[in-house]
Amino acid sequence: MPQRVSDEPPPHRVVGAPRTAGVKEVAAHAGVSLGTVSNVLNRPERVSSRTRARVEAAMSELGFMRNESARQLRAGSSRTLGYVMLDATNPFFTDVAQGIEEAADEADLSLFICNSDNRSERERTYLDRLQQQRVQGILITPVDPDAAILDEVSARGTHIVIVDRTRHNETHCSVAVDDVLGGELAIEHLIELGHRQIAFVGGPDTVGQVLDRRLGAKNALVRAGLGESNLTVVPTFAMTAAEGRGAGERIAGLPAAARPTAAFCANDLLAFGLLQQCVTLGMRVPEDLAIVGYDDIEFASAAAVPLTSVRQPRRQLGRTAAEMLLDEASPGHEHRQVLFTPELVVRASTRHSG
């Protein structure tokens, strides 16, 4: 009589993902002690190169994977950093993140990237999650650099460095660019080209950089013997290309006598939108409207009319912030506020060809 074959596994058989080898199996396979395997994982400089190679070969042959979460629990922190960026749709912040990642990689650390989308409640959620993950530290471009949540995170023992923002006090390390100077550079350039009626496109005013760049614009006008009436402020609800297009419609709709001949935009995305709207309306750039952006993101030089822009050292901002964060745990660490100098990059959007 044929034997009945059951589809059910034997009672003692474990169904599911295969069990990975542990340190005991690695030690036995390599013919070393558990302590030697632990040193290879955590203090490799204590193990001879020959023994270390034998242990690493055993790990590879057995498919050993380090239990990082368990190690984190024992150590109280992980080998990761977190970056809470303000707006993932803006290439400026992804460039900053690349600089952070470069520094983290050199320190043999991983990087979590979170996008607050310029929303305080979302920012708080990510800060809580990163603390739960026991990250070594957090870099953040905050919605409000003076928000109490940043002090709360530091009080719980998680180091924080503020990126592309400055605080009114010196309770945290910060890395930023002199945006007042950046606004001055933009307007001085336009004044040198003969423009006297200039638009400032940017907003909302809750963004500190908008206020600083507009202040710089006003400073440059005053130094040139012009008044604030020479600056037409065109507010926006966000720093996006769509808002830039809307600003273009409003500028084009002004009476010819009051219409600016140049525009300084608070970032490159606004400038791209303004440039697109000018093309749509048949306005020539720079003949009818000269345009200056801010950030000098990668696409600025590749625009239909290459964009004059105030350059920020984006990757250097990120790298410097990460290096400062890694230094937070050092004895005698003192908080520093690093302010980089912007640079004006002149292209066809402000200067006639030939």
Salt bridges, closest charged atoms under 4 A:
GLU25 OE2 - ARG19 NH1 3.06
GLU61 OE1 - HIS29 NE2 2.61
GLU68 OE1 - ARG66 NE 3.62
GLU68 OE2 - ARG71 NH2 3.01
ASP95 OD2 - ARG314 NE 2.63
GLU102 OE2 - ARG315 NH1 3.10
GLU102 OE1 - ARG319 NH2 3.56
GLU106 OE2 - ARG319 NH2 2.89
ASP117 OD2 - ARG119 NE 3.49
GLU121 OE2 - ARG119 NH1 3.99
ASP146 OD2 - HIS168 ND1 2.58
ASP151 OD1 - ARG167 NH1 2.94
GLU152 OE1 - ARG124 NH1 3.65
GLU152 OE1 - ARG156 NH2 3.89
ASP164 OD2 - ARG165 NH1 3.54
ASP179 OD1 - ARG213 NE 3.02
GLU184 OE1 - ARG223 NH2 3.59
GLU188 OE2 - ARG223 NH2 2.67
ASP205 OD1 - ARG214 NH1 3.03
GLU228 OE1 - LYS218 NZ 3.87
GLU287 OE2 - HIS352 ND1 3.61
ASP288 OD1 - ARG284 NH2 3.20
ASP296 OD2 - ARG311 NE 2.71
ASP296 OD1 - ARG347 NH1 2.85
GLU323 OE2 - ARG319 NH1 3.46
ASP327 OD2 - HIS333 ND1 2.88
GLU328 OE1 - HIS159 ND1 3.65
GLU328 OE2 - HIS333 NE2 3.55
GLU328 OE2 - HIS335 ND1 3.64
GLU343 OE1 - ARG311 NH1 3.96
